[in-house]
Amino acid sequence: MKKNLIYMLLTCLLFTMPACNDMDLFPQDQLGPDNFWKTELDIQSGIAGVYTKLKGGSMSWNRYGLDNITDNSYSWTTWSGIASIQSGSIEATTGGIISDNYKAGYEGIAACNNFMKNFPIAKENAKLSEEKANAYEAEVRFLRAFFYFELVRFYGDIPLYKEAITSVEASKVKQSPASEVYDFIYQDINFAVDNLPDIAYGSGHAVKGSAQALKARIALFQGDWKTVENITRELIQSGRYRLADTYQSIFIKREGQKDNPEIIFSITYLNPDYRHDAEMVYYYQNEIAPMDDLMKCYNENDERLKEWYVFTGIGEKTFINPFGEEASTEQAPLTGWILLKHMDKYKKETYTYTNYDFRTDNDVVILRYADVYLMYIEAMMEQGNGSTSDALAVKCMNEIRERAGLNSVTSVTRDELRLERRRELAFEGLRHFDLIRWKTAKEVMNSLVTPAGKCTFEDHMYVWPFPLSEMDVNPQLDQKPGYK
């Protein structure tokens, strides 16, 4: 059975707690107002169902692999169409990540819209106070803003569903201009900022700081520098967050992810039921192989270079681990570099693992304080015509650099900011979007040579095409210019 947006939206229409199932389009045991949405526990279960949608497409651990479509890394596998996209072969028929991300984003939106449809009667049944009701609604609207932002960054103009759909025909709508999608995103994220609890992040549930950081990222993508400045400054001055003492503690649960002062929002996992394959796929199988183009960006004394990468040599898979012992991966990196950023490198027994032994419950960090610093610096730099000596911006840059073991600076230029973003945020799924919003993707990608050859990038590739499967079932969609 063909999987597509329309079927998925209808499947999610009446309930969110169970996962949507494309093969069961109209289940008979759906949870509606007659048998659910009676208590506060039902509301919490409904919200938990929405959070599960964060694990779809490249929103969760797969987002690390997005660097494989940039100048940061290369993947030997053809999995999910990544290699084709990096090389410049992007079509409506490419499939893989192009269709998976589209589907996953709208699954999340459908779950949010269904919750919002049922929430008025649910909060009345549960006799919630206005403050508590607003906080629950704010969580879901934060997530809906996140899902829509993920989609609009990739696809530009997209269908905008503000409410749960009630029929197949109602789902067949033309794409809305990206500007209208952003207006709707801002309605949701502003509500979230105003109504989420103003506490430190730590439970896996979005808080005010999560919404502020996401709003800053949205404004950053649009080049709204004043909004970025105001929000990030407020976050910095709140005192709720700080840079973590070690890099490992940010990305490895065993090393200190719980209550980590740098994490502002993450997608949570918990063994044995909720875990993922990041270590197996990106370390052991070397499906992210950092390229020299990135490695040359690091100073040889940079702690990030030492902590996050190891050089083996092209075609070699053996290296010396932190315990002074020889270790080996299953696949040899075709670039000569192995990525360790998301790998529990200081757990000795890790080096005896094979394949599925690597399944982990490390949380996937979506928003962290170092990025807030970098967003603030960029906002001040862009408002300063390409450089800034703003005291707070310089302080933020120096904290990042000092943790990396680099010398302090007295000002920041555009080139320095962009270099620091690339180094600090490598393999967190942000490089592609930086190249897109800076409008440098064409220049960067057309000068890139990977182990597979020279890459190409054309102007129309700044947005991805609608998947062909969606064009087939929704005749209202107009394919993006440049795609067939």
C-alpha positions in Angstrom: 0.0 0.0 0.0 1.3 3.4 -1.0 2.4 5.5 2.0 1.6 9.2 1.6 0.7 12.3 3.4 -3.1 12.0 2.9 -3.4 8.5 4.3 -1.1 9.4 7.2 -3.0 12.5 8.1 -6.3 10.6 8.2 -4.7 7.7 10.2 -3.6 10.2 12.9 -7.0 12.0 12.9 -8.6 10.6 16.0 -5.8 9.7 18.3 -2.1 10.4 19.1 -1.1 8.1 21.9 -0.4 5.0 19.6 1.9 5.4 16.7 0.3 6.1 13.3 0.1 3.0 11.1 0.0 3.4 7.3 -1.3 -0.1 6.9 -4.3 0.5 9.2 -6.0 3.6 7.6 -9.3 3.6 9.6 -8.8 1.6 12.8 -12.0 0.7 14.6 -10.6 1.2 18.2 -9.6 4.9 17.8 -9.5 6.9 21.0 -12.0 9.7 20.8 -13.9 11.8 23.3 -16.2 8.9 24.2 -13.4 6.6 25.5 -10.5 8.9 26.1 -9.6 12.6 26.9 -11.3 12.2 30.3 -8.5 12.9 32.7 -5.3 14.8 33.1 -3.5 11.4 32.6 -5.2 11.1 29.3 -3.9 14.5 28.3 -0.4 13.6 29.4 -0.6 10.4 27.4 -1.8 12.3 24.3 1.2 14.7 24.6 3.6 11.7 25.0 2.2 10.4 21.7 3.0 13.7 20.0 6.6 13.5 21.3 7.1 10.1 19.8 6.7 11.8 16.3 10.1 13.5 16.9 11.8 10.2 16.1 10.7 10.2 12.5 12.7 11.1 9.3 15.9 13.0 10.0 14.5 14.8 13.1 16.2 12.5 15.6 19.5 10.6 15.5 19.4 10.5 11.7 19.9 14.3 11.7 23.6 13.7 12.3 23.8 12.2 8.8 22.5 15.4 7.2 26.1 16.6 7.3 26.7 14.0 4.5 24.9 16.3 2.1 27.3 19.1 2.9 31.0 19.7 2.7 31.6 18.2 6.2 31.5 14.5 5.5 30.9 11.7 3.0 28.9 8.4 3.2 29.9 5.3 1.4 26.3 4.0 1.5 23.5 4.9 -0.9 21.1 4.7 2.0 18.2 7.2 2.0 19.5 9.0 -1.1 22.1 10.9 0.9 24.9 10.3 -1.6 22.7 11.4 -4.6 21.8 14.6 -2.8 25.4 15.5 -2.0 26.5 14.8 -5.5 23.7 17.0 -6.9 21.2 14.4 -8.2 18.0 15.7 -6.6 14.7 14.9 -8.2 11.1 14.3 -7.1 11.8 10.6 -7.6 15.0 10.6 -5.4 12.9 9.3 -2.5 14.8 8.3 0.7 15.3 11.2 3.0 13.3 13.6 0.7 10.1 11.6 1.1 10.9 10.3 4.6 11.3 13.9 6.0 8.1 15.1 4.3 6.1 12.2 5.7 7.6 12.4 9.2 7.0 16.2 9.4 3.3 15.8 8.6 2.9 12.8 10.9 4.0 15.1 13.7 1.7 17.9 12.5 -1.3 15.5 12.3 -0.7 14.3 15.8 -0.5 17.9 17.1 -3.7 18.9 15.3 -5.5 15.9 16.6 -4.5 16.8 20.1 -5.6 20.4 19.6 -9.0 19.2 18.3 -9.6 17.1 21.4 -8.0 19.4 24.0 -10.9 21.8 24.7 -13.2 19.0 25.9 -10.2 17.2 27.6 -9.2 20.2 29.7 -12.8 20.7 30.7 -13.2 17.1 31.7 -10.0 17.2 33.7 -10.9 20.5 35.3 -7.5 22.0 34.6 -6.6 25.5 35.8 -6.0 28.0 33.0 -2.3 28.1 33.8 -1.9 24.3 33.6 -4.1 24.0 30.5 -2.0 26.7 28.8 1.2 24.9 29.7 0.0 21.6 28.1 -1.2 23.4 25.0 2.1 25.3 24.8 4.0 22.0 24.7 2.0 20.8 21.7 2.2 24.1 19.9 6.0 24.1 20.5 6.2 20.7 18.8 3.9 21.8 15.9 6.1 24.8 15.4 9.1 22.5 15.4 7.6 20.1 12.8 6.5 23.0 10.5 9.9 24.6 10.8 11.6 21.3 9.8 9.5 21.1 6.7 9.6 24.7 5.6 13.4 24.8 5.8 13.7 21.8 3.4 10.7 22.4 1.1 9.9 26.1 1.2 6.2 26.6 0.2 4.3 23.7 1.7 0.7 22.7 2.5 -0.5 24.4 5.7 -2.9 22.4 7.9 -4.0 24.5 10.8 -6.5 22.0 12.1 -7.1 18.2 11.9 -8.4 17.2 8.5 -11.8 15.4 8.3 -11.6 13.8 4.8 -9.3 12.8 1.9 -10.6 15.7 -0.2 -9.9 18.2 2.6 -6.3 17.2 2.6 -5.8 18.0 -1.0 -4.7 21.6 -0.8 -2.2 23.7 -2.7 1.0 24.7 -0.9 0.9 27.9 1.0 3.7 30.5 0.6 6.5 30.0 3.1 5.7 33.4 4.6 2.3 32.2 5.6 3.8 29.0 7.1 6.2 31.2 9.1 3.3 33.4 10.3 1.6 30.3 11.7 4.9 29.0 13.2 5.3 32.3 15.0 1.8 32.1 16.4 2.6 28.7 17.9 6.1 29.5 19.2 5.1 32.8 20.7 2.3 31.0 22.7 4.9 28.4 23.8 7.3 31.1 25.0 4.5 32.8 26.9 3.1 29.7 28.6 5.7 27.0 29.0 7.2 26.8 32.5 10.2 29.0 33.1 12.4 26.3 34.6 15.6 24.6 33.6 15.3 21.9 31.0 15.8 18.3 32.1 12.7 16.2 31.8 12.5 15.8 28.1 9.5 18.1 28.0 9.9 21.5 26.4 10.3 24.5 28.7 10.3 28.3 28.1 14.0 28.2 27.3 13.4 25.5 24.7 10.8 27.7 23.0 13.0 30.7 23.1 15.9 28.9 21.6 13.7 27.5 18.8 12.2 30.9 18.1 15.8 32.3 17.8 16.7 29.5 15.4 13.6 30.3 13.3 14.4 34.0 13.2 18.0 33.2 12.4 16.9 31.2 9.3 14.9 34.3 8.2 17.7 36.7 8.9 15.6 38.6 11.5 18.7 39.7 13.4 17.0 41.9 15.9 14.6 39.2 17.1 17.6 36.8 17.3 19.5 39.3 19.4 16.6 40.0 21.8 15.7 36.4 22.4 19.2 35.0 22.8 20.2 37.9 25.0 17.3 37.2 27.3 18.2 33.5 27.4 21.8 34.3 28.2 20.8 36.8 31.0 18.4 34.3 32.5 21.3 32.4 34.0 19.6 29.0 33.6 22.1 27.6 31.2 25.9 27.4 30.7 28.5 25.6 28.6 29.1 22.0 29.9 32.5 21.2 31.4 33.1 18.3 28.9 31.9 17.6 25.4 31.2 14.0 26.1 28.6 15.0 28.8 26.5 16.8 26.2 26.1 13.9 23.8 26.6 10.7 25.9 24.1 9.8 28.5 26.5 7.8 30.6 28.8 10.9 30.7 26.2 13.3 32.1 23.3 14.2 29.8 20.8 14.2 32.6 20.4 17.8 33.9 23.3 18.9 31.6 23.5 22.7 31.9 24.0 23.1 28.1 21.1 21.1 26.8 18.0 23.2 26.1 16.0 20.6 24.2 16.6 17.0 23.2 14.8 13.9 22.0 15.0 11.4 24.8 15.6 7.7 24.7 15.7 5.0 27.4 17.0 1.5 27.2 15.8 -1.2 26.5 12.6 -0.1 24.8 13.6 3.2 23.2 17.1 3.3 21.7 18.8 4.0 18.4 21.6 3.0 16.0 23.8 6.2 15.9 26.9 4.6 17.3 26.6 1.5 15.1 25.8 3.4 11.9 28.0 6.5 12.2 31.0 5.1 14.1 31.2 1.3 13.6 29.9 1.3 10.0 31.5 4.7 9.2 28.5 6.1 7.4 29.7 9.5 8.4 33.2 10.0 7.3 34.5 13.5 8.0 36.3 15.0 5.1 39.6 16.9 5.0 37.6 20.0 4.0 36.2 20.1 7.5 39.3 18.8 9.4 41.4 21.6 8.0 39.1 24.1 9.8 40.4 22.9 13.2 43.6 24.2 14.9 45.8 21.3 15.7 45.4 22.1 19.4 41.6 22.3 19.3 40.1 20.0 21.9 37.2 19.3 19.6 39.5 17.8 17.0 41.0 15.5 19.7 37.7 14.5 21.2 35.5 14.1 18.2 37.7 12.6 15.5 40.4 10.1 14.9 42.6 9.7 11.8 43.3 6.2 10.5 44.3 6.8 6.9 42.1 6.2 3.8 40.9 2.6 3.7 42.3 1.9 7.2 39.9 1.0 10.0 42.3 0.4 12.9 43.2 3.1 15.5 44.4 3.5 19.1 41.6 4.1 21.5 41.8 6.3 24.6 43.0 3.3 26.7 46.1 2.9 24.5 44.7 -0.2 22.9 44.2 -1.1 19.2 40.5 -0.9 18.1 38.9 -1.4 14.8 35.6 -0.5 13.1 33.7 -2.7 10.7 34.0 -0.4 7.7 37.1 1.6 6.8 36.4 5.4 6.3 36.9 6.4 2.7 38.2 9.8 3.9 40.6 8.5 6.5 38.7 10.0 9.4 36.4 8.4 11.9 33.7 10.3 13.8 33.7 9.9 17.6 31.4 12.8 18.6 28.4 10.7 19.3 30.3 7.6 20.4 30.9 6.5 24.1 34.6 6.5 23.5 35.5 6.3 27.3 33.5 3.1 27.9 36.2 0.4 27.5 33.8 -2.5 26.7 32.5 -0.5 23.7 35.5 -1.5 21.7 34.5 -5.2 22.0 31.1 -4.6 20.5 29.9 -5.6 17.0 27.0 -4.2 15.1 23.7 -4.3 17.2 25.6 -4.3 20.4 26.0 -0.5 19.7 22.3 0.3 20.1 22.2 3.2 22.6 19.8 5.4 24.5 21.9 8.6 24.2 19.5 11.5 23.9 19.7 13.5 20.7 20.4 17.1 21.4 18.3 19.5 19.3 19.0 22.9 21.0 22.1 23.7 23.2 23.5 26.7 24.8 26.6 26.9 22.6 24.3 27.5 19.6 22.5 30.2 21.6 25.9 31.9 22.0 26.6 31.6 18.3 23.2 32.9 17.3 23.7 35.9 19.5 27.2 36.6 18.0 25.9 36.3 14.5 23.0 38.7 15.1 25.4 41.3 16.5 27.9 40.7 13.7 25.3 41.0 11.0 23.9 44.2 12.5 27.4 45.5 12.7 28.0 45.1 8.9 30.1 42.0 9.1 31.9 42.3 12.4 31.3 43.0 16.1 33.1 44.1 19.2 30.0 43.9 21.3 31.2 42.9 24.8 28.6 40.1 25.3 29.3 38.7 21.8 33.0 38.6 22.4 32.5 37.0 25.8 30.3 34.3 24.2 32.9 33.6 21.5 35.7 33.4 24.0 33.8 30.9 26.2 33.4 28.6 23.3 37.0 29.0 22.2 38.4 28.7 25.6 36.6 25.4 26.2 38.2 24.2 22.9 41.6 25.3 24.1 41.9 28.3 21.7 43.1 31.8 22.3 40.7 34.6 23.1 39.6 37.3 20.6 38.6 40.9 20.9 36.2 41.0 18.0 34.4 38.7 15.6 34.1 38.9 11.9 31.6 37.1 9.6 34.2 34.6 8.4 35.2 33.9 12.0 31.6 33.3 13.1 30.9 31.0 10.3 34.0 29.0 10.9 33.2 28.6 14.6 29.7 27.5 13.8 31.1 24.8 11.4 33.6 23.6 14.0 31.4 23.7 17.1 28.1 22.4 15.6 29.6 19.8 13.2 27.5 16.6 12.9 24.4 18.1 14.7 22.4 18.5 11.5 22.9 22.2 11.1 25.6 22.7 8.4 23.1 22.2 5.5 20.8 24.8 6.8 23.6 27.3 7.4 24.7 26.9 3.8 21.1 27.4 2.7 20.4 30.5 4.7 23.8 32.1 3.9 23.1 31.4 0.2 26.6 29.9 -0.1 25.5 26.3 -0.8 26.1 26.7 -4.6 29.6 28.1 -4.2 30.6 25.6 -1.5 29.1 22.5 -3.1 30.3 23.2 -6.6 33.9 23.4 -5.4 33.6 20.1 -3.3 35.2 16.8 -4.4 34.3 13.7 -2.5 35.5 10.1 -2.8 32.7 9.7 -5.4 33.8 12.7 -7.5 32.9 16.3 -8.0 29.6 17.7 -6.6 27.2 20.0 -8.3 24.6 22.4 -7.0 22.0 24.4 -8.9 20.0 27.4 -7.8 16.7 25.4 -7.6 18.3 23.0 -5.1 18.0 25.5 -2.3 14.6 23.9 -1.7 13.8 20.3 -2.1 11.1 18.9 -4.5 7.7 17.5 -3.4 8.1 13.7 -3.3 6.5 12.2 -6.4 4.2 10.0 -4.3 2.6 13.2 -2.9 2.3 14.8 -6.3 0.4 11.6 -7.4 -2.2 11.8 -4.6 -2.5 15.6 -4.3 -3.1 17.2 -7.7 -3.3 20.6 -6.1 0.4 20.7 -5.5 2.6 22.6 -7.9 6.1 21.0 -8.2 9.0 23.3 -7.3 10.7 25.2 -10.1 13.6 23.2 -11.6 12.2 19.8 -10.8 10.1 17.5 -13.0 
